[in-house]
Amino acid sequence: MSTEEQIQQLRLLEAVLFASKEPLGEKKLSNYFEEGVSIKELLRILQGEYEGRGVNLVQRGNAWAFRTAEDIAEQLSEYRENVKTLSRAAIETLSIVAYHQPVTRAEIEEIRGVSLSKGTLDVLFEAGWIKPRGRRRTPGRPMTWGTTVGFLDQFGLEKTDHLPGIEELKSAGLLDARPAINAYTVRGEMELPLDHPDQQDHDNELLEPLADE
């Protein structure tokens, strides 16, 4: 590939990403290019070109987007009344989903130690921060939930394994000593979502994909 061809490909990639309102996955980006073009390589080159500028190319899970550089984002913030805030139950539920995904409603209730109101998951789903991950291959085939690219984008995370660890949260005073919160440590390491870029190629034996329904 000539230098001129690569420049044109980078220009196209740049235009597509700037035109999108949401982060775009590599598979979707590849639709704009001829077969054989390495999207990963182009993304890394473009990311390097925007490093240190006011706008950076960032990775959000398996997707990419242009975002304001973190060190100047505060100067562009508009302070306004937040008309819709998350309840404590919603915040705890979102945290549990993030750290234990894929997780069922019953498992969320087990960790929190209290029943989950019907609208809590709906609020997080409508916000675009969680989505169904498939059904557990257990009696009743309960639905499991996991976080989305929108969740990563909202909280400035490249991957879910960039979430702060339990000890970090405790040190920051963000976890209390209640049994429901301590249940985080009981379940051990975080499970990756099915479409997480670090997920293994083989299917999760415990989950039944939604497409099978």
N, C-alpha and C positions, 0 to 999 in steps of 0.2 A: 504493500500500500504506500502510495506516494505521500509526501508531506501535505500537498494540496488536498488530496482526498481526505486525509485525517482532519485537516482544518475544517473542511466542509461537514464532516460527520460530527465534529465537536460543536459546530455552530447549530446544526440541527438538534442535537441532544440538548444544548443550552436553551434553544427556543421552545422545545417541547416541555422541558421542566419549568420554565418561567411561565408558560401558558397554563399550566395545570394548577388548580386550586388545592389539590391534595397530593401527598407523596405518591410517586409512581414506582411500581415494582419493575425489576429488570426484565421480566418476561414481557410486560406490557410495552416497555421502552423498545424492546427488540423488534416490535411490529413496525416500527418506523424505519428500520434499516434492512439492507439486503442480508441474506443468509450468510453466515460466516463472520460477520462483524462482531468483534468482542465488545459487548456492552460494558462488562466489568472494567476492561482496560480504559475505555473512553471515559467512564465515570471517574476513575482514579485520576486520570490526566486532568479532567475538568475540575475535580475537587482540588487538585494541587494548584491550578491556575487561580482559583478563588480563595485560597488560603491567605489569611491576613487581610482580606478586604472587608468592606462593610456588610456584604452578603456572602454567606458560605454555603457550599453544597454539603449537605449532611445526610447521613444514612439513618433511617428509621425502620429497624427490623430488616425486612427484605425490600424496602422501598427507599426512594431518594427524593429530596426536595431542596429548594433554595430557602434559606432562612437567615434572618438578621443575625449578625455576629453577636455572640453572647455578651461581649464586653461593652457594646454600645446599645444593646436592646433596651436597657433601662431608660436611656435618654429619649427613646421613641415611644415609651409607654404612655397610654392615655388612661388616667385614673377616672373610673366611672363606677357608679353603683352597680353591684352585681345583683341582678334581679332574681337570679336563680342559684342558690347555694346548695351544696350537698349536705344532707343530714349526716349526723355521726354514724348512723347505721350504714348509709351509702358509702361513706369514706372507709369504714371498716370492711365492708363487703368488697369494695374495689381493691383494697390492700390484700385481702385474702385471695381473691382471684389472681392478682398479679403474682403473688408468691407461691401459689399452690396449683396453678393451672396445669392441665384442665381439671376443673373442680365442679362438683354437682351442688345443687341447692342444699341438699341434706348435709353435705360435707361442710358447706359454709356455715350452716346453722350449728353443726357440731363444734366447729372451731370457735364461733362467737359465743356459744352457750345459750343462745336465745333464738326464738323463731324469727324467720325473715319475713317482713311484710311483703305482700304481693307486688307492690309498686317499686320496691328498691332495685331489683334487677332491671325493671323496665326503664327507670331513670338513667341508669348507667348504659343500657343498650341504646336508648334514644340519643344520649350524648355521644355515641360512637366510640365508647371506650372499652366495651366488652362485646363479645359475639359468641354464638353457639359454636362449639368445637367438635360436636359429634355426640353420640350416645354411648354410655357405658355398657359394656356387654355383661351386665348383671341383671338380676330380676327387676322388672319394671323398666329396664332400659332408660335410666334417667339421663337427662340432657346435661352435658358438661359445658362450662364456660371458660373463656380465656380472654386476654386483652387483645387489642387491635393495634394497627399501625397508628391510628388516631390517638390512642393512649400514649404511645411512645412519643409522638409528635408533640402532644400537649405538655408532656413533662420533660421534653428535651433529652430523651434517651435513645441511644443507638440500638440497644438490645435490652431485653428484659433482664439479662444477667448483669446489667449495669445498675440495677436497683440496689440501694444500700442494704448491707447485710444486717442481720438481727442485732449483732453487737453494736454496729454503728448507730442503729436506731435507738438502742437502749442508752448509749453514751450521749446521744443528742436529746434524751428525755422524751422521745417520741413514742416509747412503749412503756406501759405501766405494768404492774405486777399481777394484773387480773388473770385468772386461769385461761380465759378465752384467748387473750393475747399470747400467753405463753405457749399455747397450742401450736403457734407457728414453728417452734423449734422441735415439736414432737414429730411433725410430718417430714422432717429432714430436708433434703435438697429440693430446690424448685424444679418442677417438671416443665419442659419446653412445650410451647404450643405446637400443634401439628404443622403449621406453615412457617414456623420459626426457621431462619436461615441456618441455625446450628443443629436443627433436628436431624436425626438419622433418616436415611432413605427408607428404611423398613417401616411398615405400618405399626402403629401402637396397638399391641395385642388386646388392650383393655377397652379400646374405643371402636365404635362402629361409625364410620363416616356418615354424614347426613345424606350424601348422595346415594347411599344404599337403601334409603327409605322408599 
